[in-house]
Amino acid sequence: MVLGALVSAGLPWAEFLTGLKRLPINGYRLRKREVHRGALPAIKVDVLIQQGFERPLTLSRIRKILDASTLPSLVKQRSRSVFDRLAEAESVAHGVDIKDVHFHEVGVIDSFIDVVGGVLGCYLLNVDRITSSPINVGSGSIQTSHGLLPVPGPAVAALAKGIPIYTDGPRQELATPTGVALLRTLASEFGAMPAIKSMAVGYGAGDQDPEGWPNALRVFLQNETGSVSRQAERMLQMDTNLDDLNPQTYEYVIERLLEVGAVDVTLAPVVMKKSRPGIVLSCLASHDQSQAVLEVLFQETTTLGVRLHEVNRQILRRRFVSVTTQGGPVRMKVADVGAGWEKAAPEYQDCKQIAKRTGRPLKIVMEEALRAYQHTHTKSQPLKERGRT
């Protein structure tokens, strides 16, 4: 569906096929055709497998195949990150060590084309930022090699942790592990569609064609404009003074505020009336999330009143890029400063999980992730030469 949508939106087919030849695997050919899914015309890309691998592939073997390819370094790195996520999800879903996860002989070719093709297609279209709507995972049950499983299956459920999903439409699987891993790696954010000036729209068809349901993926492309990637937005700042709240609850209150939509929460020590020490708890949230934030403040703290200030906020547009470290994939938050410059920082929670799982110092994990990003970035096309979202 990803490949079909990208081709429909303008990905040159011949250039795409030439690019895929740089991946050292054989035994397949690609076919594109125009189909309808409901009332929508869409492109269907079929992977016609003539011969699979002789035996299942481990993650280590897949990494070696990618490393041996002549694909652009950015395509290699992002493809590795997708397979790393897939292997981690299968490991969690089936309770096996990640080194014991195997990709099946024929299915792995499909996965190679879906993963590398999706990443390569975005690269050839000069896409440097991707946002995604919440993912419709479907419902019902599916028959797998592990038996009958509920939808979403265990691997999709593991991959979807922390991103918005929902269920609608026919009782069948509507999101596969490969598709979710690909989106999870490439998309910088999930949510409602942002305001864009669309210059192309593409529709990619899924295999199934259920009655009354257009099983298609839609992609919008826009060209980036402007030399500085800043955005302005109106926010609400909510402040309250506290002098009788047990400090042990601070961590919990902050977590709850962030969960309901606060984009920033700070605590500042102050001296209040009658010389009592206290804190000022400040939250920043959008107007849409302000009521949920206020509910937490009133329910979880001792405050009887909250001050509201409307403020303007200028932000650098940011995106997430996954890099591969010894302990697994780490998301890098990358902000575009303008004029081709950017700044990047590893996602703390990803590094924390790796540090806890491997026993390596958190500082070392974060430094390794930053080096991995810098190594990949210096070999990729400069940011100022790219510009499609």
Contacts in CASP RR format, 6 or more apart in sequence:
PFRMAT RR
TARGET T0000
AUTHOR 0000-0000-0000
METHOD contacts of the structure
MODEL  1
MVLGALVSAGLPWAEFLTGLKRLPINGYRLRKREVHRGALPAIKVDVLIQ
QGFERPLTLSRIRKILDASTLPSLVKQRSRSVFDRLAEAESVAHGVDIKD
VHFHEVGVIDSFIDVVGGVLGCYLLNVDRITSSPINVGSGSIQTSHGLLP
VPGPAVAALAKGIPIYTDGPRQELATPTGVALLRTLASEFGAMPAIKSMA
VGYGAGDQDPEGWPNALRVFLQNETGSVSRQAERMLQMDTNLDDLNPQTY
EYVIERLLEVGAVDVTLAPVVMKKSRPGIVLSCLASHDQSQAVLEVLFQE
TTTLGVRLHEVNRQILRRRFVSVTTQGGPVRMKVADVGAGWEKAAPEYQD
CKQIAKRTGRPLKIVMEEALRAYQHTHTKSQPLKERGRT
1 204 0 8 1.000
1 205 0 8 1.000
1 206 0 8 1.000
1 216 0 8 1.000
1 217 0 8 1.000
2 114 0 8 1.000
2 117 0 8 1.000
2 118 0 8 1.000
2 179 0 8 1.000
2 182 0 8 1.000
2 204 0 8 1.000
2 217 0 8 1.000
3 45 0 8 1.000
3 113 0 8 1.000
3 114 0 8 1.000
3 117 0 8 1.000
3 118 0 8 1.000
3 121 0 8 1.000
3 204 0 8 1.000
4 32 0 8 1.000
4 42 0 8 1.000
4 43 0 8 1.000
4 44 0 8 1.000
4 45 0 8 1.000
4 202 0 8 1.000
4 203 0 8 1.000
4 204 0 8 1.000
4 205 0 8 1.000
4 217 0 8 1.000
5 42 0 8 1.000
5 43 0 8 1.000
5 202 0 8 1.000
5 203 0 8 1.000
5 204 0 8 1.000
5 216 0 8 1.000
5 217 0 8 1.000
5 218 0 8 1.000
5 219 0 8 1.000
6 118 0 8 1.000
6 121 0 8 1.000
6 122 0 8 1.000
6 125 0 8 1.000
6 202 0 8 1.000
6 219 0 8 1.000
7 13 0 8 1.000
7 16 0 8 1.000
7 32 0 8 1.000
7 43 0 8 1.000
7 45 0 8 1.000
7 204 0 8 1.000
8 42 0 8 1.000
8 43 0 8 1.000
8 201 0 8 1.000
8 202 0 8 1.000
8 203 0 8 1.000
8 204 0 8 1.000
8 219 0 8 1.000
9 125 0 8 1.000
9 200 0 8 1.000
9 201 0 8 1.000
9 202 0 8 1.000
9 219 0 8 1.000
9 220 0 8 1.000
9 221 0 8 1.000
10 125 0 8 1.000
10 200 0 8 1.000
10 202 0 8 1.000
10 221 0 8 1.000
11 121 0 8 1.000
11 124 0 8 1.000
11 125 0 8 1.000
12 124 0 8 1.000
13 32 0 8 1.000
15 124 0 8 1.000
16 117 0 8 1.000
16 120 0 8 1.000
16 121 0 8 1.000
16 124 0 8 1.000
17 30 0 8 1.000
19 71 0 8 1.000
19 120 0 8 1.000
19 124 0 8 1.000
20 30 0 8 1.000
20 113 0 8 1.000
20 116 0 8 1.000
20 117 0 8 1.000
20 120 0 8 1.000
22 69 0 8 1.000
22 70 0 8 1.000
22 71 0 8 1.000
23 65 0 8 1.000
23 66 0 8 1.000
23 69 0 8 1.000
23 71 0 8 1.000
23 112 0 8 1.000
23 116 0 8 1.000
24 65 0 8 1.000
24 68 0 8 1.000
24 69 0 8 1.000
25 65 0 8 1.000
25 109 0 8 1.000
25 112 0 8 1.000
26 51 0 8 1.000
27 49 0 8 1.000
27 50 0 8 1.000
27 51 0 8 1.000
27 52 0 8 1.000
27 109 0 8 1.000
28 47 0 8 1.000
28 48 0 8 1.000
28 49 0 8 1.000
28 50 0 8 1.000
28 109 0 8 1.000
28 113 0 8 1.000
29 48 0 8 1.000
29 50 0 8 1.000
30 45 0 8 1.000
30 46 0 8 1.000
30 47 0 8 1.000
30 48 0 8 1.000
30 113 0 8 1.000
31 45 0 8 1.000
31 46 0 8 1.000
31 48 0 8 1.000
32 43 0 8 1.000
32 44 0 8 1.000
32 45 0 8 1.000
32 46 0 8 1.000
33 43 0 8 1.000
33 44 0 8 1.000
33 46 0 8 1.000
34 41 0 8 1.000
34 42 0 8 1.000
34 43 0 8 1.000
34 44 0 8 1.000
35 41 0 8 1.000
35 42 0 8 1.000
35 43 0 8 1.000
35 44 0 8 1.000
35 205 0 8 1.000
35 209 0 8 1.000
36 42 0 8 1.000
37 203 0 8 1.000
37 204 0 8 1.000
37 205 0 8 1.000
37 206 0 8 1.000
37 209 0 8 1.000
37 214 0 8 1.000
37 215 0 8 1.000
37 216 0 8 1.000
38 209 0 8 1.000
38 212 0 8 1.000
38 213 0 8 1.000
38 214 0 8 1.000
39 214 0 8 1.000
40 203 0 8 1.000
40 214 0 8 1.000
40 216 0 8 1.000
41 203 0 8 1.000
42 202 0 8 1.000
42 203 0 8 1.000
42 204 0 8 1.000
42 205 0 8 1.000
42 206 0 8 1.000
42 216 0 8 1.000
43 202 0 8 1.000
43 203 0 8 1.000
43 204 0 8 1.000
43 205 0 8 1.000
44 204 0 8 1.000
44 205 0 8 1.000
44 206 0 8 1.000
45 204 0 8 1.000
47 109 0 8 1.000
47 110 0 8 1.000
47 113 0 8 1.000
47 114 0 8 1.000
49 106 0 8 1.000
49 107 0 8 1.000
49 109 0 8 1.000
49 110 0 8 1.000
52 105 0 8 1.000
52 106 0 8 1.000
52 107 0 8 1.000
52 108 0 8 1.000
52 109 0 8 1.000
53 105 0 8 1.000
53 106 0 8 1.000
53 108 0 8 1.000
53 109 0 8 1.000
54 105 0 8 1.000
55 105 0 8 1.000
56 102 0 8 1.000
56 103 0 8 1.000
56 104 0 8 1.000
56 105 0 8 1.000
56 108 0 8 1.000
57 65 0 8 1.000
57 102 0 8 1.000
57 103 0 8 1.000
57 105 0 8 1.000
57 108 0 8 1.000
58 99 0 8 1.000
58 101 0 8 1.000
58 102 0 8 1.000
58 103 0 8 1.000
59 83 0 8 1.000
59 84 0 8 1.000
59 87 0 8 1.000
59 98 0 8 1.000
59 99 0 8 1.000
59 101 0 8 1.000
59 103 0 8 1.000
60 99 0 8 1.000
62 83 0 8 1.000
62 103 0 8 1.000
62 108 0 8 1.000
62 112 0 8 1.000
63 80 0 8 1.000
63 83 0 8 1.000
65 112 0 8 1.000
66 76 0 8 1.000
66 79 0 8 1.000
66 80 0 8 1.000
66 83 0 8 1.000
66 116 0 8 1.000
67 76 0 8 1.000
69 76 0 8 1.000
71 79 0 8 1.000
71 116 0 8 1.000
71 120 0 8 1.000
72 123 0 8 1.000
72 380 0 8 1.000
72 381 0 8 1.000
73 376 0 8 1.000
73 379 0 8 1.000
73 380 0 8 1.000
74 123 0 8 1.000
74 376 0 8 1.000
74 379 0 8 1.000
74 380 0 8 1.000
74 381 0 8 1.000
75 116 0 8 1.000
75 119 0 8 1.000
75 120 0 8 1.000
75 123 0 8 1.000
77 323 0 8 1.000
77 324 0 8 1.000
77 372 0 8 1.000
77 376 0 8 1.000
78 119 0 8 1.000
78 185 0 8 1.000
78 186 0 8 1.000
78 321 0 8 1.000
78 322 0 8 1.000
79 115 0 8 1.000
79 116 0 8 1.000
79 119 0 8 1.000
80 324 0 8 1.000
81 185 0 8 1.000
81 322 0 8 1.000
81 323 0 8 1.000
81 324 0 8 1.000
81 329 0 8 1.000
82 115 0 8 1.000
82 119 0 8 1.000
82 178 0 8 1.000
82 181 0 8 1.000
82 182 0 8 1.000
82 185 0 8 1.000
82 322 0 8 1.000
83 111 0 8 1.000
83 115 0 8 1.000
83 181 0 8 1.000
84 324 0 8 1.000
84 328 0 8 1.000
84 329 0 8 1.000
85 159 0 8 1.000
85 181 0 8 1.000
85 184 0 8 1.000
85 185 0 8 1.000
85 322 0 8 1.000
85 329 0 8 1.000
86 103 0 8 1.000
86 111 0 8 1.000
86 155 0 8 1.000
86 159 0 8 1.000
86 177 0 8 1.000
86 178 0 8 1.000
86 181 0 8 1.000
87 98 0 8 1.000
87 101 0 8 1.000
88 98 0 8 1.000
88 158 0 8 1.000
88 328 0 8 1.000
88 329 0 8 1.000
89 155 0 8 1.000
89 156 0 8 1.000
89 158 0 8 1.000
89 159 0 8 1.000
89 177 0 8 1.000
89 181 0 8 1.000
90 96 0 8 1.000
90 101 0 8 1.000
90 155 0 8 1.000
90 177 0 8 1.000
91 97 0 8 1.000
91 98 0 8 1.000
91 100 0 8 1.000
91 101 0 8 1.000
92 154 0 8 1.000
92 158 0 8 1.000
93 153 0 8 1.000
93 154 0 8 1.000
93 155 0 8 1.000
93 157 0 8 1.000
93 158 0 8 1.000
94 101 0 8 1.000
94 146 0 8 1.000
94 154 0 8 1.000
103 111 0 8 1.000
110 178 0 8 1.000
111 178 0 8 1.000
114 178 0 8 1.000
114 179 0 8 1.000
114 182 0 8 1.000
115 178 0 8 1.000
115 181 0 8 1.000
115 182 0 8 1.000
118 182 0 8 1.000
119 182 0 8 1.000
119 186 0 8 1.000
121 127 0 8 1.000
122 130 0 8 1.000
122 186 0 8 1.000
125 221 0 8 1.000
125 388 0 8 1.000
126 381 0 8 1.000
126 386 0 8 1.000
126 387 0 8 1.000
126 388 0 8 1.000
127 221 0 8 1.000
127 387 0 8 1.000
127 388 0 8 1.000
127 389 0 8 1.000
128 224 0 8 1.000
128 319 0 8 1.000
128 383 0 8 1.000
128 386 0 8 1.000
128 387 0 8 1.000
128 388 0 8 1.000
128 389 0 8 1.000
129 188 0 8 1.000
129 224 0 8 1.000
129 317 0 8 1.000
129 319 0 8 1.000
129 389 0 8 1.000
130 186 0 8 1.000
130 187 0 8 1.000
130 188 0 8 1.000
130 319 0 8 1.000
130 389 0 8 1.000
131 187 0 8 1.000
131 188 0 8 1.000
131 189 0 8 1.000
131 190 0 8 1.000
131 191 0 8 1.000
131 193 0 8 1.000
131 194 0 8 1.000
131 389 0 8 1.000
132 183 0 8 1.000
132 187 0 8 1.000
132 189 0 8 1.000
132 190 0 8 1.000
132 191 0 8 1.000
133 190 0 8 1.000
133 191 0 8 1.000
133 192 0 8 1.000
133 193 0 8 1.000
134 163 0 8 1.000
134 164 0 8 1.000
134 165 0 8 1.000
134 166 0 8 1.000
134 190 0 8 1.000
134 191 0 8 1.000
135 160 0 8 1.000
135 163 0 8 1.000
135 164 0 8 1.000
135 165 0 8 1.000
135 166 0 8 1.000
135 175 0 8 1.000
135 180 0 8 1.000
135 183 0 8 1.000
135 190 0 8 1.000
136 165 0 8 1.000
136 166 0 8 1.000
136 167 0 8 1.000
136 168 0 8 1.000
136 169 0 8 1.000
136 174 0 8 1.000
136 175 0 8 1.000
137 151 0 8 1.000
137 152 0 8 1.000
137 156 0 8 1.000
137 160 0 8 1.000
137 165 0 8 1.000
137 166 0 8 1.000
137 167 0 8 1.000
137 173 0 8 1.000
137 174 0 8 1.000
137 175 0 8 1.000
138 151 0 8 1.000
138 152 0 8 1.000
138 167 0 8 1.000
138 168 0 8 1.000
138 169 0 8 1.000
138 170 0 8 1.000
138 171 0 8 1.000
138 172 0 8 1.000
138 173 0 8 1.000
138 174 0 8 1.000
138 175 0 8 1.000
139 151 0 8 1.000
139 167 0 8 1.000
139 169 0 8 1.000
139 171 0 8 1.000
139 172 0 8 1.000
140 150 0 8 1.000
140 151 0 8 1.000
140 171 0 8 1.000
140 172 0 8 1.000
141 148 0 8 1.000
141 149 0 8 1.000
141 150 0 8 1.000
141 151 0 8 1.000
142 148 0 8 1.000
142 149 0 8 1.000
142 151 0 8 1.000
142 153 0 8 1.000
142 172 0 8 1.000
142 173 0 8 1.000
143 149 0 8 1.000
144 153 0 8 1.000
151 167 0 8 1.000
151 171 0 8 1.000
151 172 0 8 1.000
151 173 0 8 1.000
151 174 0 8 1.000
152 160 0 8 1.000
152 165 0 8 1.000
152 173 0 8 1.000
152 175 0 8 1.000
153 173 0 8 1.000
155 177 0 8 1.000
156 173 0 8 1.000
156 175 0 8 1.000
156 176 0 8 1.000
156 177 0 8 1.000
156 180 0 8 1.000
159 177 0 8 1.000
159 180 0 8 1.000
159 181 0 8 1.000
159 184 0 8 1.000
160 175 0 8 1.000
160 180 0 8 1.000
163 184 0 8 1.000
163 190 0 8 1.000
164 190 0 8 1.000
164 191 0 8 1.000
165 175 0 8 1.000
169 210 0 8 1.000
169 213 0 8 1.000
170 210 0 8 1.000
170 213 0 8 1.000
172 208 0 8 1.000
172 210 0 8 1.000
174 215 0 8 1.000
185 322 0 8 1.000
185 329 0 8 1.000
187 320 0 8 1.000
188 318 0 8 1.000
188 319 0 8 1.000
188 320 0 8 1.000
189 319 0 8 1.000
189 320 0 8 1.000
193 220 0 8 1.000
196 220 0 8 1.000
196 222 0 8 1.000
196 389 0 8 1.000
197 222 0 8 1.000
197 223 0 8 1.000
198 220 0 8 1.000
198 221 0 8 1.000
198 222 0 8 1.000
199 221 0 8 1.000
199 222 0 8 1.000
199 223 0 8 1.000
200 220 0 8 1.000
200 221 0 8 1.000
201 218 0 8 1.000
201 219 0 8 1.000
201 220 0 8 1.000
201 221 0 8 1.000
202 218 0 8 1.000
202 219 0 8 1.000
202 220 0 8 1.000
203 216 0 8 1.000
203 217 0 8 1.000
203 218 0 8 1.000
203 219 0 8 1.000
204 216 0 8 1.000
204 217 0 8 1.000
204 218 0 8 1.000
204 219 0 8 1.000
205 215 0 8 1.000
205 216 0 8 1.000
206 215 0 8 1.000
206 216 0 8 1.000
206 217 0 8 1.000
208 215 0 8 1.000
209 215 0 8 1.000
221 388 0 8 1.000
221 389 0 8 1.000
222 388 0 8 1.000
222 389 0 8 1.000
223 387 0 8 1.000
223 388 0 8 1.000
224 387 0 8 1.000
224 388 0 8 1.000
224 389 0 8 1.000
227 338 0 8 1.000
227 339 0 8 1.000
228 337 0 8 1.000
228 338 0 8 1.000
228 339 0 8 1.000
229 316 0 8 1.000
229 317 0 8 1.000
229 336 0 8 1.000
229 337 0 8 1.000
229 338 0 8 1.000
230 314 0 8 1.000
230 315 0 8 1.000
230 316 0 8 1.000
230 317 0 8 1.000
231 314 0 8 1.000
231 315 0 8 1.000
231 316 0 8 1.000
231 317 0 8 1.000
232 312 0 8 1.000
232 313 0 8 1.000
232 314 0 8 1.000
232 315 0 8 1.000
233 286 0 8 1.000
233 312 0 8 1.000
233 313 0 8 1.000
233 315 0 8 1.000
234 287 0 8 1.000
234 310 0 8 1.000
234 311 0 8 1.000
234 312 0 8 1.000
234 313 0 8 1.000
235 263 0 8 1.000
235 284 0 8 1.000
235 285 0 8 1.000
235 286 0 8 1.000
235 287 0 8 1.000
235 310 0 8 1.000
235 311 0 8 1.000
235 312 0 8 1.000
235 313 0 8 1.000
236 284 0 8 1.000
236 285 0 8 1.000
236 286 0 8 1.000
236 287 0 8 1.000
236 290 0 8 1.000
236 308 0 8 1.000
236 309 0 8 1.000
236 310 0 8 1.000
236 311 0 8 1.000
237 282 0 8 1.000
237 283 0 8 1.000
237 284 0 8 1.000
237 308 0 8 1.000
237 309 0 8 1.000
237 310 0 8 1.000
237 311 0 8 1.000
238 282 0 8 1.000
238 283 0 8 1.000
238 284 0 8 1.000
238 285 0 8 1.000
238 290 0 8 1.000
238 293 0 8 1.000
238 294 0 8 1.000
238 297 0 8 1.000
238 306 0 8 1.000
238 307 0 8 1.000
238 308 0 8 1.000
238 309 0 8 1.000
239 280 0 8 1.000
239 281 0 8 1.000
239 282 0 8 1.000
239 283 0 8 1.000
239 306 0 8 1.000
239 307 0 8 1.000
239 309 0 8 1.000
240 280 0 8 1.000
240 281 0 8 1.000
240 297 0 8 1.000
240 301 0 8 1.000
240 303 0 8 1.000
240 305 0 8 1.000
240 306 0 8 1.000
240 307 0 8 1.000
241 270 0 8 1.000
241 272 0 8 1.000
241 278 0 8 1.000
241 279 0 8 1.000
241 280 0 8 1.000
241 281 0 8 1.000
241 303 0 8 1.000
242 278 0 8 1.000
242 279 0 8 1.000
242 280 0 8 1.000
242 281 0 8 1.000
242 301 0 8 1.000
242 302 0 8 1.000
242 303 0 8 1.000
243 272 0 8 1.000
243 276 0 8 1.000
243 277 0 8 1.000
243 278 0 8 1.000
243 279 0 8 1.000
244 302 0 8 1.000
245 253 0 8 1.000
245 279 0 8 1.000
245 301 0 8 1.000
245 302 0 8 1.000
249 300 0 8 1.000
249 301 0 8 1.000
250 267 0 8 1.000
252 300 0 8 1.000
253 281 0 8 1.000
253 296 0 8 1.000
253 300 0 8 1.000
253 301 0 8 1.000
254 265 0 8 1.000
254 267 0 8 1.000
256 296 0 8 1.000
256 300 0 8 1.000
257 265 0 8 1.000
257 283 0 8 1.000
257 293 0 8 1.000
257 296 0 8 1.000
257 297 0 8 1.000
258 265 0 8 1.000
260 289 0 8 1.000
260 292 0 8 1.000
260 293 0 8 1.000
260 295 0 8 1.000
260 296 0 8 1.000
261 285 0 8 1.000
261 286 0 8 1.000
261 289 0 8 1.000
261 292 0 8 1.000
261 293 0 8 1.000
262 283 0 8 1.000
262 284 0 8 1.000
262 285 0 8 1.000
262 289 0 8 1.000
262 293 0 8 1.000
263 284 0 8 1.000
263 285 0 8 1.000
263 286 0 8 1.000
264 282 0 8 1.000
264 283 0 8 1.000
264 284 0 8 1.000
265 281 0 8 1.000
265 282 0 8 1.000
265 283 0 8 1.000
265 284 0 8 1.000
266 281 0 8 1.000
266 282 0 8 1.000
267 279 0 8 1.000
267 280 0 8 1.000
267 281 0 8 1.000
267 282 0 8 1.000
268 279 0 8 1.000
268 280 0 8 1.000
268 282 0 8 1.000
269 277 0 8 1.000
269 278 0 8 1.000
269 279 0 8 1.000
270 277 0 8 1.000
270 278 0 8 1.000
270 279 0 8 1.000
270 280 0 8 1.000
271 277 0 8 1.000
271 278 0 8 1.000
272 278 0 8 1.000
281 297 0 8 1.000
281 301 0 8 1.000
281 303 0 8 1.000
283 293 0 8 1.000
283 297 0 8 1.000
284 311 0 8 1.000
284 313 0 8 1.000
285 293 0 8 1.000
290 308 0 8 1.000
294 306 0 8 1.000
297 303 0 8 1.000
297 306 0 8 1.000
298 305 0 8 1.000
298 306 0 8 1.000
316 335 0 8 1.000
316 336 0 8 1.000
316 337 0 8 1.000
317 335 0 8 1.000
317 336 0 8 1.000
318 333 0 8 1.000
318 334 0 8 1.000
318 335 0 8 1.000
318 336 0 8 1.000
319 333 0 8 1.000
319 334 0 8 1.000
319 336 0 8 1.000
320 331 0 8 1.000
320 332 0 8 1.000
320 333 0 8 1.000
320 334 0 8 1.000
320 347 0 8 1.000
321 331 0 8 1.000
321 332 0 8 1.000
321 334 0 8 1.000
321 344 0 8 1.000
321 373 0 8 1.000
322 329 0 8 1.000
322 330 0 8 1.000
322 331 0 8 1.000
322 332 0 8 1.000
323 329 0 8 1.000
323 330 0 8 1.000
323 332 0 8 1.000
323 369 0 8 1.000
323 372 0 8 1.000
323 373 0 8 1.000
323 376 0 8 1.000
324 330 0 8 1.000
324 372 0 8 1.000
325 354 0 8 1.000
325 365 0 8 1.000
325 368 0 8 1.000
325 369 0 8 1.000
325 372 0 8 1.000
326 358 0 8 1.000
326 360 0 8 1.000
326 368 0 8 1.000
327 354 0 8 1.000
327 357 0 8 1.000
327 358 0 8 1.000
327 360 0 8 1.000
327 365 0 8 1.000
328 354 0 8 1.000
329 350 0 8 1.000
330 346 0 8 1.000
330 347 0 8 1.000
330 350 0 8 1.000
330 351 0 8 1.000
330 354 0 8 1.000
330 365 0 8 1.000
330 369 0 8 1.000
330 372 0 8 1.000
331 346 0 8 1.000
331 347 0 8 1.000
331 350 0 8 1.000
332 344 0 8 1.000
332 345 0 8 1.000
332 346 0 8 1.000
332 347 0 8 1.000
332 369 0 8 1.000
332 370 0 8 1.000
332 373 0 8 1.000
333 344 0 8 1.000
333 345 0 8 1.000
333 346 0 8 1.000
333 347 0 8 1.000
334 342 0 8 1.000
334 343 0 8 1.000
334 344 0 8 1.000
334 373 0 8 1.000
335 342 0 8 1.000
335 343 0 8 1.000
335 344 0 8 1.000
336 342 0 8 1.000
336 383 0 8 1.000
337 343 0 8 1.000
338 384 0 8 1.000
339 384 0 8 1.000
340 382 0 8 1.000
340 383 0 8 1.000
340 384 0 8 1.000
341 383 0 8 1.000
342 383 0 8 1.000
344 370 0 8 1.000
344 373 0 8 1.000
344 374 0 8 1.000
344 377 0 8 1.000
345 370 0 8 1.000
346 365 0 8 1.000
346 366 0 8 1.000
346 369 0 8 1.000
346 370 0 8 1.000
346 373 0 8 1.000
348 366 0 8 1.000
350 369 0 8 1.000
351 362 0 8 1.000
351 365 0 8 1.000
351 366 0 8 1.000
351 369 0 8 1.000
352 362 0 8 1.000
354 360 0 8 1.000
354 365 0 8 1.000
355 361 0 8 1.000
355 362 0 8 1.000
355 365 0 8 1.000
358 365 0 8 1.000
END
